[in-house]
């Protein structure tokens, strides 16, 4: 039996086949599925919606370091395993966080970056393999120079 994700992936392929559209607007695809009788999702719990909005607001809040003059994220999320398969996501103010909390948060962010870098490398390798007549795409995955360049670029806020 196919998972819900696999079923949606099949419908994406079907939509592209039936419409001939190559660049998919997922909102249009959702309307197409609705017209075909797809059972629309039930709106989530208002508390869950607000919790998600709070997480987004916390993730986006920044402060300016008084010594370096650089912005930093005010709140960091880390996970705490819970019995079963769920994890508790806790947010902590960076200026009050202990080492363990910050280490967990930063390691999680690094793991996400590595996961994305692996996907970019795999996608790049696949595209290069199936397009041997094109100039290969080679995206560098060493972010050290990019980080240093960005940290030393002129501050757009003061420009």
Phi and psi in radians as a Rosetta constraint file:
Dihedral C 1 N 2 CA 2 C 2 CIRCULARHARMONIC -1.327 0.35
Dihedral N 2 CA 2 C 2 N 3 CIRCULARHARMONIC 2.533 0.35
Dihedral C 2 N 3 CA 3 C 3 CIRCULARHARMONIC -1.304 0.35
Dihedral N 3 CA 3 C 3 N 4 CIRCULARHARMONIC 2.923 0.35
Dihedral C 3 N 4 CA 4 C 4 CIRCULARHARMONIC -1.059 0.35
Dihedral N 4 CA 4 C 4 N 5 CIRCULARHARMONIC -0.709 0.35
Dihedral C 4 N 5 CA 5 C 5 CIRCULARHARMONIC -1.088 0.35
Dihedral N 5 CA 5 C 5 N 6 CIRCULARHARMONIC -0.765 0.35
Dihedral C 5 N 6 CA 6 C 6 CIRCULARHARMONIC -1.108 0.35
Dihedral N 6 CA 6 C 6 N 7 CIRCULARHARMONIC -0.674 0.35
Dihedral C 6 N 7 CA 7 C 7 CIRCULARHARMONIC -1.114 0.35
Dihedral N 7 CA 7 C 7 N 8 CIRCULARHARMONIC -0.769 0.35
Dihedral C 7 N 8 CA 8 C 8 CIRCULARHARMONIC -1.108 0.35
Dihedral N 8 CA 8 C 8 N 9 CIRCULARHARMONIC -0.679 0.35
Dihedral C 8 N 9 CA 9 C 9 CIRCULARHARMONIC -1.097 0.35
Dihedral N 9 CA 9 C 9 N 10 CIRCULARHARMONIC -0.678 0.35
Dihedral C 9 N 10 CA 10 C 10 CIRCULARHARMONIC -1.103 0.35
Dihedral N 10 CA 10 C 10 N 11 CIRCULARHARMONIC -0.715 0.35
Dihedral C 10 N 11 CA 11 C 11 CIRCULARHARMONIC -1.173 0.35
Dihedral N 11 CA 11 C 11 N 12 CIRCULARHARMONIC -0.598 0.35
Dihedral C 11 N 12 CA 12 C 12 CIRCULARHARMONIC -1.058 0.35
Dihedral N 12 CA 12 C 12 N 13 CIRCULARHARMONIC -0.802 0.35
Dihedral C 12 N 13 CA 13 C 13 CIRCULARHARMONIC -1.086 0.35
Dihedral N 13 CA 13 C 13 N 14 CIRCULARHARMONIC -0.737 0.35
Dihedral C 13 N 14 CA 14 C 14 CIRCULARHARMONIC -1.099 0.35
Dihedral N 14 CA 14 C 14 N 15 CIRCULARHARMONIC -0.776 0.35
Dihedral C 14 N 15 CA 15 C 15 CIRCULARHARMONIC -1.020 0.35
Dihedral N 15 CA 15 C 15 N 16 CIRCULARHARMONIC -0.840 0.35
Dihedral C 15 N 16 CA 16 C 16 CIRCULARHARMONIC -1.074 0.35
Dihedral N 16 CA 16 C 16 N 17 CIRCULARHARMONIC -0.703 0.35
Dihedral C 16 N 17 CA 17 C 17 CIRCULARHARMONIC -1.150 0.35
Dihedral N 17 CA 17 C 17 N 18 CIRCULARHARMONIC -0.850 0.35
Dihedral C 17 N 18 CA 18 C 18 CIRCULARHARMONIC -1.209 0.35
Dihedral N 18 CA 18 C 18 N 19 CIRCULARHARMONIC -0.655 0.35
Dihedral C 18 N 19 CA 19 C 19 CIRCULARHARMONIC -1.652 0.35
Dihedral N 19 CA 19 C 19 N 20 CIRCULARHARMONIC -0.377 0.35
Dihedral C 19 N 20 CA 20 C 20 CIRCULARHARMONIC 1.343 0.35
Dihedral N 20 CA 20 C 20 N 21 CIRCULARHARMONIC 0.084 0.35
Dihedral C 20 N 21 CA 21 C 21 CIRCULARHARMONIC -1.316 0.35
Dihedral N 21 CA 21 C 21 N 22 CIRCULARHARMONIC 2.309 0.35
Dihedral C 21 N 22 CA 22 C 22 CIRCULARHARMONIC -1.730 0.35
Dihedral N 22 CA 22 C 22 N 23 CIRCULARHARMONIC -0.536 0.35
Dihedral C 22 N 23 CA 23 C 23 CIRCULARHARMONIC -1.913 0.35
Dihedral N 23 CA 23 C 23 N 24 CIRCULARHARMONIC 1.802 0.35
Dihedral C 23 N 24 CA 24 C 24 CIRCULARHARMONIC -1.524 0.35
Dihedral N 24 CA 24 C 24 N 25 CIRCULARHARMONIC 2.225 0.35
Dihedral C 24 N 25 CA 25 C 25 CIRCULARHARMONIC -1.658 0.35
Dihedral N 25 CA 25 C 25 N 26 CIRCULARHARMONIC 1.952 0.35
Dihedral C 25 N 26 CA 26 C 26 CIRCULARHARMONIC -1.089 0.35
Dihedral N 26 CA 26 C 26 N 27 CIRCULARHARMONIC -0.464 0.35
Dihedral C 26 N 27 CA 27 C 27 CIRCULARHARMONIC -1.166 0.35
Dihedral N 27 CA 27 C 27 N 28 CIRCULARHARMONIC -0.772 0.35
Dihedral C 27 N 28 CA 28 C 28 CIRCULARHARMONIC -1.106 0.35
Dihedral N 28 CA 28 C 28 N 29 CIRCULARHARMONIC -0.708 0.35
Dihedral C 28 N 29 CA 29 C 29 CIRCULARHARMONIC -1.083 0.35
Dihedral N 29 CA 29 C 29 N 30 CIRCULARHARMONIC -0.722 0.35
Dihedral C 29 N 30 CA 30 C 30 CIRCULARHARMONIC -1.095 0.35
Dihedral N 30 CA 30 C 30 N 31 CIRCULARHARMONIC -0.722 0.35
Dihedral C 30 N 31 CA 31 C 31 CIRCULARHARMONIC -1.126 0.35
Dihedral N 31 CA 31 C 31 N 32 CIRCULARHARMONIC -0.678 0.35
Dihedral C 31 N 32 CA 32 C 32 CIRCULARHARMONIC -1.083 0.35
Dihedral N 32 CA 32 C 32 N 33 CIRCULARHARMONIC -0.786 0.35
Dihedral C 32 N 33 CA 33 C 33 CIRCULARHARMONIC -1.131 0.35
Dihedral N 33 CA 33 C 33 N 34 CIRCULARHARMONIC -0.696 0.35
Dihedral C 33 N 34 CA 34 C 34 CIRCULARHARMONIC -1.064 0.35
Dihedral N 34 CA 34 C 34 N 35 CIRCULARHARMONIC -0.755 0.35
Dihedral C 34 N 35 CA 35 C 35 CIRCULARHARMONIC -1.121 0.35
Dihedral N 35 CA 35 C 35 N 36 CIRCULARHARMONIC -0.450 0.35
Dihedral C 35 N 36 CA 36 C 36 CIRCULARHARMONIC -1.489 0.35
Dihedral N 36 CA 36 C 36 N 37 CIRCULARHARMONIC 0.008 0.35
Dihedral C 36 N 37 CA 37 C 37 CIRCULARHARMONIC 1.691 0.35
Dihedral N 37 CA 37 C 37 N 38 CIRCULARHARMONIC 0.189 0.35
Dihedral C 37 N 38 CA 38 C 38 CIRCULARHARMONIC -1.021 0.35
Dihedral N 38 CA 38 C 38 N 39 CIRCULARHARMONIC 2.359 0.35
Dihedral C 38 N 39 CA 39 C 39 CIRCULARHARMONIC -1.246 0.35
Dihedral N 39 CA 39 C 39 N 40 CIRCULARHARMONIC 2.064 0.35
Dihedral C 39 N 40 CA 40 C 40 CIRCULARHARMONIC -1.304 0.35
Dihedral N 40 CA 40 C 40 N 41 CIRCULARHARMONIC 2.552 0.35
Dihedral C 40 N 41 CA 41 C 41 CIRCULARHARMONIC -1.090 0.35
Dihedral N 41 CA 41 C 41 N 42 CIRCULARHARMONIC 2.606 0.35
Dihedral C 41 N 42 CA 42 C 42 CIRCULARHARMONIC -1.438 0.35
Dihedral N 42 CA 42 C 42 N 43 CIRCULARHARMONIC 2.347 0.35
Dihedral C 42 N 43 CA 43 C 43 CIRCULARHARMONIC -0.948 0.35
Dihedral N 43 CA 43 C 43 N 44 CIRCULARHARMONIC 2.517 0.35
Dihedral C 43 N 44 CA 44 C 44 CIRCULARHARMONIC -1.329 0.35
Dihedral N 44 CA 44 C 44 N 45 CIRCULARHARMONIC 2.969 0.35
Dihedral C 44 N 45 CA 45 C 45 CIRCULARHARMONIC -1.061 0.35
Dihedral N 45 CA 45 C 45 N 46 CIRCULARHARMONIC 2.290 0.35
Dihedral C 45 N 46 CA 46 C 46 CIRCULARHARMONIC -0.965 0.35
Dihedral N 46 CA 46 C 46 N 47 CIRCULARHARMONIC -0.576 0.35
Dihedral C 46 N 47 CA 47 C 47 CIRCULARHARMONIC -1.155 0.35
Dihedral N 47 CA 47 C 47 N 48 CIRCULARHARMONIC -0.708 0.35
Dihedral C 47 N 48 CA 48 C 48 CIRCULARHARMONIC -1.112 0.35
Dihedral N 48 CA 48 C 48 N 49 CIRCULARHARMONIC -0.697 0.35
Dihedral C 48 N 49 CA 49 C 49 CIRCULARHARMONIC -1.104 0.35
Dihedral N 49 CA 49 C 49 N 50 CIRCULARHARMONIC -0.819 0.35
Dihedral C 49 N 50 CA 50 C 50 CIRCULARHARMONIC -1.119 0.35
Dihedral N 50 CA 50 C 50 N 51 CIRCULARHARMONIC -0.717 0.35
Dihedral C 50 N 51 CA 51 C 51 CIRCULARHARMONIC -1.054 0.35
Dihedral N 51 CA 51 C 51 N 52 CIRCULARHARMONIC -0.709 0.35
Dihedral C 51 N 52 CA 52 C 52 CIRCULARHARMONIC -1.131 0.35
Dihedral N 52 CA 52 C 52 N 53 CIRCULARHARMONIC -0.736 0.35
Dihedral C 52 N 53 CA 53 C 53 CIRCULARHARMONIC -1.112 0.35
Dihedral N 53 CA 53 C 53 N 54 CIRCULARHARMONIC -0.672 0.35
Dihedral C 53 N 54 CA 54 C 54 CIRCULARHARMONIC -1.145 0.35
Dihedral N 54 CA 54 C 54 N 55 CIRCULARHARMONIC -0.707 0.35
Dihedral C 54 N 55 CA 55 C 55 CIRCULARHARMONIC -1.078 0.35
Dihedral N 55 CA 55 C 55 N 56 CIRCULARHARMONIC -0.770 0.35
Dihedral C 55 N 56 CA 56 C 56 CIRCULARHARMONIC -1.106 0.35
Dihedral N 56 CA 56 C 56 N 57 CIRCULARHARMONIC -0.742 0.35
Dihedral C 56 N 57 CA 57 C 57 CIRCULARHARMONIC -1.104 0.35
Dihedral N 57 CA 57 C 57 N 58 CIRCULARHARMONIC -0.760 0.35
Dihedral C 57 N 58 CA 58 C 58 CIRCULARHARMONIC -1.107 0.35
Dihedral N 58 CA 58 C 58 N 59 CIRCULARHARMONIC -0.755 0.35
Dihedral C 58 N 59 CA 59 C 59 CIRCULARHARMONIC -1.069 0.35
Dihedral N 59 CA 59 C 59 N 60 CIRCULARHARMONIC -0.571 0.35
Dihedral C 59 N 60 CA 60 C 60 CIRCULARHARMONIC -1.544 0.35
Dihedral N 60 CA 60 C 60 N 61 CIRCULARHARMONIC -0.272 0.35
Dihedral C 60 N 61 CA 61 C 61 CIRCULARHARMONIC -1.236 0.35
Dihedral N 61 CA 61 C 61 N 62 CIRCULARHARMONIC 2.273 0.35
Dihedral C 61 N 62 CA 62 C 62 CIRCULARHARMONIC -2.183 0.35
Dihedral N 62 CA 62 C 62 N 63 CIRCULARHARMONIC 2.800 0.35
Dihedral C 62 N 63 CA 63 C 63 CIRCULARHARMONIC -2.327 0.35
Dihedral N 63 CA 63 C 63 N 64 CIRCULARHARMONIC 2.881 0.35
Dihedral C 63 N 64 CA 64 C 64 CIRCULARHARMONIC -1.846 0.35
Dihedral N 64 CA 64 C 64 N 65 CIRCULARHARMONIC 2.249 0.35
Dihedral C 64 N 65 CA 65 C 65 CIRCULARHARMONIC -1.199 0.35
Dihedral N 65 CA 65 C 65 N 66 CIRCULARHARMONIC 2.217 0.35
Dihedral C 65 N 66 CA 66 C 66 CIRCULARHARMONIC -1.239 0.35
Dihedral N 66 CA 66 C 66 N 67 CIRCULARHARMONIC -0.340 0.35
Dihedral C 66 N 67 CA 67 C 67 CIRCULARHARMONIC -1.642 0.35
Dihedral N 67 CA 67 C 67 N 68 CIRCULARHARMONIC -0.888 0.35
Dihedral C 67 N 68 CA 68 C 68 CIRCULARHARMONIC -1.485 0.35
Dihedral N 68 CA 68 C 68 N 69 CIRCULARHARMONIC -0.407 0.35
Dihedral C 68 N 69 CA 69 C 69 CIRCULARHARMONIC 1.371 0.35
Dihedral N 69 CA 69 C 69 N 70 CIRCULARHARMONIC 0.089 0.35
Dihedral C 69 N 70 CA 70 C 70 CIRCULARHARMONIC -1.622 0.35
Dihedral N 70 CA 70 C 70 N 71 CIRCULARHARMONIC 2.602 0.35
Dihedral C 70 N 71 CA 71 C 71 CIRCULARHARMONIC -1.333 0.35
Dihedral N 71 CA 71 C 71 N 72 CIRCULARHARMONIC 2.580 0.35
Dihedral C 71 N 72 CA 72 C 72 CIRCULARHARMONIC -2.443 0.35
Dihedral N 72 CA 72 C 72 N 73 CIRCULARHARMONIC 2.732 0.35
Dihedral C 72 N 73 CA 73 C 73 CIRCULARHARMONIC -1.313 0.35
Dihedral N 73 CA 73 C 73 N 74 CIRCULARHARMONIC 2.293 0.35
Dihedral C 73 N 74 CA 74 C 74 CIRCULARHARMONIC -1.290 0.35
Dihedral N 74 CA 74 C 74 N 75 CIRCULARHARMONIC -0.654 0.35
Dihedral C 74 N 75 CA 75 C 75 CIRCULARHARMONIC -2.100 0.35
Dihedral N 75 CA 75 C 75 N 76 CIRCULARHARMONIC 2.467 0.35
Dihedral C 75 N 76 CA 76 C 76 CIRCULARHARMONIC -2.227 0.35
Dihedral N 76 CA 76 C 76 N 77 CIRCULARHARMONIC 2.464 0.35
Dihedral C 76 N 77 CA 77 C 77 CIRCULARHARMONIC -1.764 0.35
Dihedral N 77 CA 77 C 77 N 78 CIRCULARHARMONIC 2.451 0.35
Dihedral C 77 N 78 CA 78 C 78 CIRCULARHARMONIC -2.449 0.35
Dihedral N 78 CA 78 C 78 N 79 CIRCULARHARMONIC 2.800 0.35
Dihedral C 78 N 79 CA 79 C 79 CIRCULARHARMONIC -1.909 0.35
Dihedral N 79 CA 79 C 79 N 80 CIRCULARHARMONIC 2.612 0.35
Dihedral C 79 N 80 CA 80 C 80 CIRCULARHARMONIC -2.193 0.35
Dihedral N 80 CA 80 C 80 N 81 CIRCULARHARMONIC 2.061 0.35
Dihedral C 80 N 81 CA 81 C 81 CIRCULARHARMONIC -1.029 0.35
Dihedral N 81 CA 81 C 81 N 82 CIRCULARHARMONIC 2.498 0.35
Dihedral C 81 N 82 CA 82 C 82 CIRCULARHARMONIC -2.132 0.35
Dihedral N 82 CA 82 C 82 N 83 CIRCULARHARMONIC 2.791 0.35
Dihedral C 82 N 83 CA 83 C 83 CIRCULARHARMONIC -0.978 0.35
Dihedral N 83 CA 83 C 83 N 84 CIRCULARHARMONIC 2.449 0.35
Dihedral C 83 N 84 CA 84 C 84 CIRCULARHARMONIC 1.574 0.35
Dihedral N 84 CA 84 C 84 N 85 CIRCULARHARMONIC -2.490 0.35
Dihedral C 84 N 85 CA 85 C 85 CIRCULARHARMONIC -1.875 0.35
Dihedral N 85 CA 85 C 85 N 86 CIRCULARHARMONIC -0.068 0.35
Dihedral C 85 N 86 CA 86 C 86 CIRCULARHARMONIC -1.498 0.35
Dihedral N 86 CA 86 C 86 N 87 CIRCULARHARMONIC 2.796 0.35
Dihedral C 86 N 87 CA 87 C 87 CIRCULARHARMONIC -2.259 0.35
Dihedral N 87 CA 87 C 87 N 88 CIRCULARHARMONIC 2.548 0.35
Dihedral C 87 N 88 CA 88 C 88 CIRCULARHARMONIC -1.595 0.35
Dihedral N 88 CA 88 C 88 N 89 CIRCULARHARMONIC 2.230 0.35
Dihedral C 88 N 89 CA 89 C 89 CIRCULARHARMONIC -1.772 0.35
Dihedral N 89 CA 89 C 89 N 90 CIRCULARHARMONIC 2.002 0.35
Dihedral C 89 N 90 CA 90 C 90 CIRCULARHARMONIC -1.965 0.35
Dihedral N 90 CA 90 C 90 N 91 CIRCULARHARMONIC 2.497 0.35
Dihedral C 90 N 91 CA 91 C 91 CIRCULARHARMONIC -1.904 0.35
Dihedral N 91 CA 91 C 91 N 92 CIRCULARHARMONIC 2.404 0.35
Dihedral C 91 N 92 CA 92 C 92 CIRCULARHARMONIC -2.344 0.35
Dihedral N 92 CA 92 C 92 N 93 CIRCULARHARMONIC 2.486 0.35
Dihedral C 92 N 93 CA 93 C 93 CIRCULARHARMONIC -1.244 0.35
Dihedral N 93 CA 93 C 93 N 94 CIRCULARHARMONIC 2.236 0.35
Dihedral C 93 N 94 CA 94 C 94 CIRCULARHARMONIC -1.014 0.35
Dihedral N 94 CA 94 C 94 N 95 CIRCULARHARMONIC -0.574 0.35
Dihedral C 94 N 95 CA 95 C 95 CIRCULARHARMONIC -1.330 0.35
Dihedral N 95 CA 95 C 95 N 96 CIRCULARHARMONIC -0.145 0.35
Dihedral C 95 N 96 CA 96 C 96 CIRCULARHARMONIC -2.081 0.35
Dihedral N 96 CA 96 C 96 N 97 CIRCULARHARMONIC -0.090 0.35
Dihedral C 96 N 97 CA 97 C 97 CIRCULARHARMONIC -1.237 0.35
Dihedral N 97 CA 97 C 97 N 98 CIRCULARHARMONIC 2.500 0.35
Dihedral C 97 N 98 CA 98 C 98 CIRCULARHARMONIC -1.522 0.35
Dihedral N 98 CA 98 C 98 N 99 CIRCULARHARMONIC 3.009 0.35
Dihedral C 98 N 99 CA 99 C 99 CIRCULARHARMONIC -1.040 0.35
Dihedral N 99 CA 99 C 99 N 100 CIRCULARHARMONIC -0.768 0.35
Dihedral C 99 N 100 CA 100 C 100 CIRCULARHARMONIC -1.058 0.35
Dihedral N 100 CA 100 C 100 N 101 CIRCULARHARMONIC -0.773 0.35
Dihedral C 100 N 101 CA 101 C 101 CIRCULARHARMONIC -1.087 0.35
Dihedral N 101 CA 101 C 101 N 102 CIRCULARHARMONIC -0.812 0.35
Dihedral C 101 N 102 CA 102 C 102 CIRCULARHARMONIC -1.189 0.35
Dihedral N 102 CA 102 C 102 N 103 CIRCULARHARMONIC -0.678 0.35
Dihedral C 102 N 103 CA 103 C 103 CIRCULARHARMONIC -1.059 0.35
Dihedral N 103 CA 103 C 103 N 104 CIRCULARHARMONIC -0.806 0.35
Dihedral C 103 N 104 CA 104 C 104 CIRCULARHARMONIC -1.068 0.35
Dihedral N 104 CA 104 C 104 N 105 CIRCULARHARMONIC -0.747 0.35
Dihedral C 104 N 105 CA 105 C 105 CIRCULARHARMONIC -1.133 0.35
Dihedral N 105 CA 105 C 105 N 106 CIRCULARHARMONIC -0.820 0.35
Dihedral C 105 N 106 CA 106 C 106 CIRCULARHARMONIC -1.207 0.35
Dihedral N 106 CA 106 C 106 N 107 CIRCULARHARMONIC -0.657 0.35
Dihedral C 106 N 107 CA 107 C 107 CIRCULARHARMONIC -1.102 0.35
Dihedral N 107 CA 107 C 107 N 108 CIRCULARHARMONIC -0.726 0.35
Dihedral C 107 N 108 CA 108 C 108 CIRCULARHARMONIC -1.063 0.35
Dihedral N 108 CA 108 C 108 N 109 CIRCULARHARMONIC -0.765 0.35
Dihedral C 108 N 109 CA 109 C 109 CIRCULARHARMONIC -1.120 0.35
Dihedral N 109 CA 109 C 109 N 110 CIRCULARHARMONIC -0.712 0.35
Dihedral C 109 N 110 CA 110 C 110 CIRCULARHARMONIC -1.113 0.35
Dihedral N 110 CA 110 C 110 N 111 CIRCULARHARMONIC -0.747 0.35
Dihedral C 110 N 111 CA 111 C 111 CIRCULARHARMONIC -1.060 0.35
Dihedral N 111 CA 111 C 111 N 112 CIRCULARHARMONIC -0.671 0.35
Dihedral C 111 N 112 CA 112 C 112 CIRCULARHARMONIC -1.132 0.35
Dihedral N 112 CA 112 C 112 N 113 CIRCULARHARMONIC -0.724 0.35
Dihedral C 112 N 113 CA 113 C 113 CIRCULARHARMONIC -1.122 0.35
Dihedral N 113 CA 113 C 113 N 114 CIRCULARHARMONIC -0.759 0.35
Dihedral C 113 N 114 CA 114 C 114 CIRCULARHARMONIC -1.104 0.35
Dihedral N 114 CA 114 C 114 N 115 CIRCULARHARMONIC -0.754 0.35
Dihedral C 114 N 115 CA 115 C 115 CIRCULARHARMONIC -1.021 0.35
Dihedral N 115 CA 115 C 115 N 116 CIRCULARHARMONIC -0.752 0.35
Dihedral C 115 N 116 CA 116 C 116 CIRCULARHARMONIC -1.151 0.35
Dihedral N 116 CA 116 C 116 N 117 CIRCULARHARMONIC -0.688 0.35
Dihedral C 116 N 117 CA 117 C 117 CIRCULARHARMONIC -1.113 0.35
Dihedral N 117 CA 117 C 117 N 118 CIRCULARHARMONIC -0.678 0.35
Dihedral C 117 N 118 CA 118 C 118 CIRCULARHARMONIC -1.102 0.35
Dihedral N 118 CA 118 C 118 N 119 CIRCULARHARMONIC -0.748 0.35
Dihedral C 118 N 119 CA 119 C 119 CIRCULARHARMONIC -1.099 0.35
Dihedral N 119 CA 119 C 119 N 120 CIRCULARHARMONIC -0.756 0.35
Dihedral C 119 N 120 CA 120 C 120 CIRCULARHARMONIC -1.052 0.35
Dihedral N 120 CA 120 C 120 N 121 CIRCULARHARMONIC -0.793 0.35
Dihedral C 120 N 121 CA 121 C 121 CIRCULARHARMONIC -1.098 0.35
Dihedral N 121 CA 121 C 121 N 122 CIRCULARHARMONIC -0.769 0.35
Dihedral C 121 N 122 CA 122 C 122 CIRCULARHARMONIC -1.135 0.35
Dihedral N 122 CA 122 C 122 N 123 CIRCULARHARMONIC -0.741 0.35
Dihedral C 122 N 123 CA 123 C 123 CIRCULARHARMONIC -1.119 0.35
Dihedral N 123 CA 123 C 123 N 124 CIRCULARHARMONIC -0.767 0.35
Dihedral C 123 N 124 CA 124 C 124 CIRCULARHARMONIC -1.046 0.35
Dihedral N 124 CA 124 C 124 N 125 CIRCULARHARMONIC -0.829 0.35
Dihedral C 124 N 125 CA 125 C 125 CIRCULARHARMONIC -1.066 0.35
Dihedral N 125 CA 125 C 125 N 126 CIRCULARHARMONIC -0.744 0.35
Dihedral C 125 N 126 CA 126 C 126 CIRCULARHARMONIC -1.105 0.35
Dihedral N 126 CA 126 C 126 N 127 CIRCULARHARMONIC -0.852 0.35
Dihedral C 126 N 127 CA 127 C 127 CIRCULARHARMONIC -1.067 0.35
Dihedral N 127 CA 127 C 127 N 128 CIRCULARHARMONIC -0.764 0.35
Dihedral C 127 N 128 CA 128 C 128 CIRCULARHARMONIC -1.078 0.35
Dihedral N 128 CA 128 C 128 N 129 CIRCULARHARMONIC -0.684 0.35
Dihedral C 128 N 129 CA 129 C 129 CIRCULARHARMONIC -1.167 0.35
Dihedral N 129 CA 129 C 129 N 130 CIRCULARHARMONIC -0.709 0.35
Dihedral C 129 N 130 CA 130 C 130 CIRCULARHARMONIC -1.507 0.35
Dihedral N 130 CA 130 C 130 N 131 CIRCULARHARMONIC -0.063 0.35
Dihedral C 130 N 131 CA 131 C 131 CIRCULARHARMONIC -2.206 0.35
Dihedral N 131 CA 131 C 131 N 132 CIRCULARHARMONIC 1.071 0.35
Dihedral C 131 N 132 CA 132 C 132 CIRCULARHARMONIC -1.155 0.35
Dihedral N 132 CA 132 C 132 N 133 CIRCULARHARMONIC -0.347 0.35
Dihedral C 132 N 133 CA 133 C 133 CIRCULARHARMONIC -1.460 0.35
Dihedral N 133 CA 133 C 133 N 134 CIRCULARHARMONIC -0.137 0.35
Dihedral C 133 N 134 CA 134 C 134 CIRCULARHARMONIC -1.708 0.35
Dihedral N 134 CA 134 C 134 N 135 CIRCULARHARMONIC 2.768 0.35
Dihedral C 134 N 135 CA 135 C 135 CIRCULARHARMONIC -1.132 0.35
Dihedral N 135 CA 135 C 135 N 136 CIRCULARHARMONIC 2.240 0.35
Dihedral C 135 N 136 CA 136 C 136 CIRCULARHARMONIC -1.072 0.35
Dihedral N 136 CA 136 C 136 N 137 CIRCULARHARMONIC 2.543 0.35
Dihedral C 136 N 137 CA 137 C 137 CIRCULARHARMONIC -1.572 0.35
Dihedral N 137 CA 137 C 137 N 138 CIRCULARHARMONIC 2.239 0.35
Dihedral C 137 N 138 CA 138 C 138 CIRCULARHARMONIC -2.280 0.35
Dihedral N 138 CA 138 C 138 N 139 CIRCULARHARMONIC 1.685 0.35
Dihedral C 138 N 139 CA 139 C 139 CIRCULARHARMONIC -1.587 0.35
Dihedral N 139 CA 139 C 139 N 140 CIRCULARHARMONIC 2.069 0.35
Dihedral C 139 N 140 CA 140 C 140 CIRCULARHARMONIC -1.171 0.35
Dihedral N 140 CA 140 C 140 N 141 CIRCULARHARMONIC 2.422 0.35
Dihedral C 140 N 141 CA 141 C 141 CIRCULARHARMONIC -1.888 0.35
Dihedral N 141 CA 141 C 141 N 142 CIRCULARHARMONIC 0.087 0.35
Dihedral C 141 N 142 CA 142 C 142 CIRCULARHARMONIC -1.509 0.35
Dihedral N 142 CA 142 C 142 N 143 CIRCULARHARMONIC 1.838 0.35
Dihedral C 142 N 143 CA 143 C 143 CIRCULARHARMONIC -1.516 0.35
Dihedral N 143 CA 143 C 143 N 144 CIRCULARHARMONIC -0.083 0.35
Dihedral C 143 N 144 CA 144 C 144 CIRCULARHARMONIC -0.916 0.35
Dihedral N 144 CA 144 C 144 N 145 CIRCULARHARMONIC -0.929 0.35
Dihedral C 144 N 145 CA 145 C 145 CIRCULARHARMONIC -1.075 0.35
Dihedral N 145 CA 145 C 145 N 146 CIRCULARHARMONIC -0.661 0.35
Dihedral C 145 N 146 CA 146 C 146 CIRCULARHARMONIC -1.128 0.35
Dihedral N 146 CA 146 C 146 N 147 CIRCULARHARMONIC -0.712 0.35
Dihedral C 146 N 147 CA 147 C 147 CIRCULARHARMONIC -1.116 0.35
Dihedral N 147 CA 147 C 147 N 148 CIRCULARHARMONIC -0.808 0.35
Dihedral C 147 N 148 CA 148 C 148 CIRCULARHARMONIC -1.111 0.35
Dihedral N 148 CA 148 C 148 N 149 CIRCULARHARMONIC -0.741 0.35
Dihedral C 148 N 149 CA 149 C 149 CIRCULARHARMONIC -1.077 0.35
Dihedral N 149 CA 149 C 149 N 150 CIRCULARHARMONIC -0.814 0.35
Dihedral C 149 N 150 CA 150 C 150 CIRCULARHARMONIC -1.129 0.35
Dihedral N 150 CA 150 C 150 N 151 CIRCULARHARMONIC -0.685 0.35
Dihedral C 150 N 151 CA 151 C 151 CIRCULARHARMONIC -1.182 0.35
Dihedral N 151 CA 151 C 151 N 152 CIRCULARHARMONIC -0.434 0.35
Dihedral C 151 N 152 CA 152 C 152 CIRCULARHARMONIC -1.861 0.35
Dihedral N 152 CA 152 C 152 N 153 CIRCULARHARMONIC 0.061 0.35
Dihedral C 152 N 153 CA 153 C 153 CIRCULARHARMONIC -1.250 0.35
Dihedral N 153 CA 153 C 153 N 154 CIRCULARHARMONIC 2.680 0.35
Dihedral C 153 N 154 CA 154 C 154 CIRCULARHARMONIC -1.014 0.35
Dihedral N 154 CA 154 C 154 N 155 CIRCULARHARMONIC 2.480 0.35
Dihedral C 154 N 155 CA 155 C 155 CIRCULARHARMONIC -1.283 0.35
Dihedral N 155 CA 155 C 155 N 156 CIRCULARHARMONIC 2.045 0.35
Dihedral C 155 N 156 CA 156 C 156 CIRCULARHARMONIC -1.167 0.35
Dihedral N 156 CA 156 C 156 N 157 CIRCULARHARMONIC -0.453 0.35
Dihedral C 156 N 157 CA 157 C 157 CIRCULARHARMONIC -1.199 0.35
Dihedral N 157 CA 157 C 157 N 158 CIRCULARHARMONIC -0.545 0.35
Dihedral C 157 N 158 CA 158 C 158 CIRCULARHARMONIC -1.646 0.35
Dihedral N 158 CA 158 C 158 N 159 CIRCULARHARMONIC -0.062 0.35
